Amino acid sequence: MARTATLQRYSSHPGWLRLTHWLNALAVLVMVTSGWRIFNASPFFDFSFPAALTLGGWLGGALQWHFAGMWLLFLNGVLYLMLNIATGRLFTRFFPLSPRGVLQDLSTALRGKLAHDDLSHYNQVQRLAYLFAIVDVALLIMSGLVLWKSVQFGLLRELLGGYEAARRVHFIAMALLMAFVAVHLVMVAVVPRTLLLMITGKGGKAS
């Protein structure tokens, strides 16, 4: 009984969370690299992405990969959000959240004094970052729907300012998501136990 209680105490990430996390990561990787190839075919900024970093080989191939990644991200993202709400995890892990709390935790982190002994607890900077990522992915999906079926999603197209505006919203949302991923990877490098936790589900308080 004691051993079971200890395992439950240190089990922070259930299987469904780890699975949806890695599927989301795969979907983002596919969509970003294929999206760069699509951008190169019709750029609206004065640069292009190196071909070696793109997926699809040509525009048609990139579009096929992009649509595949889109459906994976959409379906898996909806499942991730629903399970977080149904289990209560969304509210217990990401709230409360306040500007004052974010600034306090950010100041503590910049001074190198933010504790990482309990990985089951998210500080308010992490909470804000994860909630931002959820909103950003939703914006990516909505703007992507406009680019995919502009006529069918006419109302959404107008809300985003038109087709060309939706292209830029989609690109900026992608860039912001990549910035989140970059910061996330830096944090994993700083606290490697977080990677083990996302793979095995075992973490919690450091001994």
Residue pairs with C-beta under 8 A, 6 or more apart in sequence:
7 202
9 204
9 205
10 202
10 203
10 204
10 205
11 201
11 202
11 204
12 119
12 120
12 197
12 201
12 202
12 203
12 204
13 21
13 197
13 198
13 201
13 203
14 87
14 201
15 201
16 83
17 80
17 83
17 84
17 89
18 198
18 199
18 201
20 76
20 79
20 80
20 83
21 80
21 198
22 198
23 72
23 76
24 73
24 76
24 77
24 80
24 137
26 72
27 69
27 70
27 72
27 73
27 76
27 77
28 69
28 73
28 177
28 181
29 69
30 55
30 65
30 66
30 68
30 69
30 72
31 66
31 69
31 70
31 73
31 140
31 174
32 174
32 177
32 178
33 53
33 54
33 55
33 65
34 54
34 55
34 56
34 62
34 63
34 65
34 66
34 69
35 62
35 66
35 174
36 49
36 53
36 54
36 55
37 49
37 51
37 54
37 55
37 56
37 57
37 58
37 59
37 61
37 62
38 56
38 59
38 62
38 63
38 66
39 48
39 49
39 171
40 48
40 49
40 51
40 54
41 59
41 62
44 164
44 167
44 168
44 171
45 171
54 62
55 62
55 65
56 62
56 63
56 64
56 65
56 66
67 148
70 141
70 144
70 148
73 137
73 140
73 141
74 141
77 137
77 138
77 141
81 90
81 134
83 89
84 90
93 122
93 127
94 122
94 127
94 130
94 131
95 127
97 124
97 127
97 128
97 131
98 124
101 124
102 124
102 125
102 128
104 124
105 114
105 123
105 124
105 125
106 125
108 114
108 123
109 123
109 125
114 123
116 190
116 191
116 193
116 206
117 205
117 206
118 204
118 205
118 206
119 191
119 193
119 194
119 197
119 203
119 204
119 205
119 206
120 203
120 204
120 205
122 130
129 180
129 183
129 184
132 176
132 180
133 177
133 180
136 173
136 176
136 177
136 180
137 177
139 169
139 173
140 170
140 173
140 174
140 177
142 156
142 160
143 160
143 166
143 167
143 169
143 170
143 173
144 170
145 153
145 156
146 153
146 156
146 157
146 160
146 163
146 166
147 163
147 166
147 167
147 170
150 157
150 163
150 166
157 163
157 166
160 166
160 169
161 169
187 194
188 194
188 195
193 203
193 206
194 203
196 202
196 203
197 203
